[in-house]
Amino acid sequence: MAPQVPNNADVSAKVVQGKLDRLPQAVREFVERSARVCQPDRIHICDGSERENQQLLGQMEEQGAVRRLRKYDNCWLALTDPRDVARVESKTVIVTKEQRDTVPIPRAGPSQLGCWMSEADFEKAFDARFPGCMKGRTMYVIPFSMGPLGSPLSKIGVELTDSPYVVASMRIMTRMGTPALEALGSGDFVKCLHSVGCPLPLKKPLVNNWACNPELTLIAHLPDRREVISFGSGYGGNSLLGKKCFALRMAGRLAQEEGWLAEHMLILGITNPQGRKKYLAAAFPSACGKTNLAMMNPTLPGWKVECVGDDIAWMKFDQQGNLRAINPENGFFGVAPGTSVKTNPNAIRTIQKNTIFTNVAETSDGGVYWEGIDQPLASGVTVTSWKNKEWCAEDGEPCAHPNSRFCTPARQCPIIDPAWESPEGVPIEGIIFGGRRPAGEAPLGPRGEDVPPVQGAFPSKTPMASSAGGGKTIMHDPFAMRPFFGYNFGKYLAHWLSMARRPGVKLPRIFHVNWFRKDRSGKFLWPGFGENSRVLAWMFDRIDGAAGARLTPVGYVPEEGALNLVGLGGIDVGALFHISKEFWEEEVADIQKYLEEQVNADLPGEIRQELLALKQRVGQM
C-alpha cells in the first residue's frame, strides 16, 4: 500500500473516539498508514459498547440509512442499492506471487476454483481506488476476535471501514471492541481494510441512502501479507471482512500453515434419549438447509439438538487425538426468505430483538416480511418491498430480495449449545457432506465412511442468490467451499489427507446426505426439517456401531428397519435408497472430468485412486 499523502500527515488529530497511542504498535501503524492513504475526516476507535452501538444506529437512522422496526426490540432495516445485494465472485480475488499458489492450472479455460490476481495488477487496482476514498467520512477502527476471546483456536483481526453499517453488523457477528484489543496484546492480527468507495461530497446521489461503488467493487485477499482489502460494496460478505474473507479464505491459508482446518460447516450437538451427546459438523452449500439443520427441532421423541454454529467451523486435533471445533462467529447472518415457524422456529425466535435486517420487506405495523415467512398479514396491514415500494402478492415480483438477510446474535438462539463458547472447542465425532440434487445422486444415508477428502471432493449443488449471477445450473461444490478457497484446491485436498494420516488421531465418521431427492412427479421423497433427526439418530448409533447398514457400490445405506420411520407413513424407501447404475456411471464420469480438468496436476493420487475404484464398483452393479 503506497501512501499517497505525506508520511508526516497528522493522523492523531483526526481521532474523535479512543486514543491512537493506546493501540498496540502494529495496529497503530496500520491505522496511520491507511488513514494517510484513505484520508478520512475523522477516526473512531470502536470500544464495542452498547452506548456506541446505539449512537451509530441513531446516526444511520437520521441519515436514512436504516429504519427502526417498531414491532420489535432494537431491530433495524437497511435497504441497499439494488446493484449491491450479494457476494460478487467475479470480483473476489486472491493475490499471490504465482497463480498456482491460488488456483490449480486447469487443462483448458478459466479456473472454477477461485480468481487469482497478480501482485502488480493488485497494486494498480489499489492505487486506482483507495487514495482519498474516505474523504468527508469517518474511519472506524474495529478490533475483533474470530472465536471466543482467549481461546487457543481463536484469531484476532482489525477492520478499518467507513461504513457504520459494517460496525453495527461486525458487533453482532464477532467479539468486537476493547476486549479484542486486550486479547491481541502485541500478537499477530489480520489486517482488514474496507471502503464503500464514496468520498464526500458525492458525485451522484445515493440509491436508498446506501453508499457503494459497484463499478469498482473489488474484494482482495493477500495471504502472504495477512491482509484483506475490500472496496466498493457495503453488502455483508463483501464488507463484513471477518466472515467469509477472514473465517474461510484467509483462515484456510493459516490453517494449512499451522496444521488445522477452516471449513464451511455448521456444528451441532445431538443428545439421545439416554442423555448421551455427540457433536457433528456438516458441510452444505448455501441453500441446502444448513441453518435449518443447525437449529432443528427433532421430531423423534427424547432426542435433542443444540446449535454451536450454522456456517463456519475451525477444527484442530487436540493432544489426545480428538478433533475439536469452535464456531469462530458470534452471530448468524442468515438468508431470510424461506425462514418460518414451520421451517425454522428457533431462527424466528432468535431474530425478535437486537437484529439488523437487510433487503427484507417491511409491514405497515413495523414488522418484517418475506417470501415463505408463512405468517398471514393482519387486516389492514400493508407491505413495502425491499425496493421501497408498495407491494402486493399480485405484483409478480418478490417483496424481499432472494438474498435478503438477518444479522442476529447467536446467544439469543433458544437452543444455543451450552458449550458453544468453550475455549477448547467441542469434540467432533461425525462429519456430514450434503448437496441439493432433485434426481439420482447419493441416497439419504451416507455414501461412504472413509477419509473426508474422498467424500468432500464430490458434492454438487444448485447455486443460490448469495452470489451474484446464481442460477439453476448444477455446479460442483467440493467441500461446500468452491467460492471460499483461500489457496490451491489441490493443495487443500492434500492438507486434508495429511491431517487424516497424523498418528494417533481419531478420525470422525463420514456421512453423505441429500434431503432434496424427488420422485418422477416432482414430489420430495423425504419430508426434511425436523424429520431429519431420524437420519441424525441413525448416524449417532452408527458412530457407536449400534445401527445396521447395507453396503452398496457407492457406500453404506441404512439396512431395512435401521432408520426409524415410525409415524411418517408414505415414505417410499425403495425410491429413497435406489441407486441407479446409469446415473452413477454419468456422475462418476462427470466428477472425474471435473477434477482432472480443474485440479489437473495438483489432484492428489489418493483421490485419483478412489475415483478409479468407484468407477469399477459402479461398472459392476
Secondary structure, 3 states (H helix, E strand, C coil): CCCCCCCCCCCHHHEEECCHHHCCHHHHHHHHHHHHHHCCCEEEECCCCHHHHHHHHHHHHHHCCCEECCCCECCEEECCCCCCCCECHHHEEEECCCHHHHCCCCCCCCCCCCCEECHHHHHHHHHCCCCCCCCCCEEEEEEEEECCCCCCCCEEEEEEECCHHHHHHHHHHCEECHHHHHHHCCCCCEEEEEECCCCCCCCCCCECCECCCHHHCEEEEEHHHCEEEEECCCCHHHHCCHHHHHHHHHHHHHHHHHCCEEECCEEEEEECCCCCEEEEEEECCCCCCHHHHHCCCCCCCCCEEEEEECCCEEEEECCCCCEEEECCCCEEEEECCCCCCCCCHHHHHHCCECCEEECCEEECCCCEECCCCCCCCCCCCCEECCCCCEECHHHCCCCCCCCCEEEEEHHHCCCECCCCCCCCCEEEEEEEEECCCCCCCCCCCCCCCCCHHHHHCCCEECCCCCECCCCCCCEECHHHCHHHCCCCHHHHHHHHHHHHCCCCCCCCEEEEECCCCECCCCCECCCCHHHHHHHHHHHHHHHCCCCCEEEECCEEEECCCCCCCCCCCCCCHHHHCCCCHHHHHHHHHHHHHHHHHHCHHHCCHHHHHHHHHHHHHHHCC
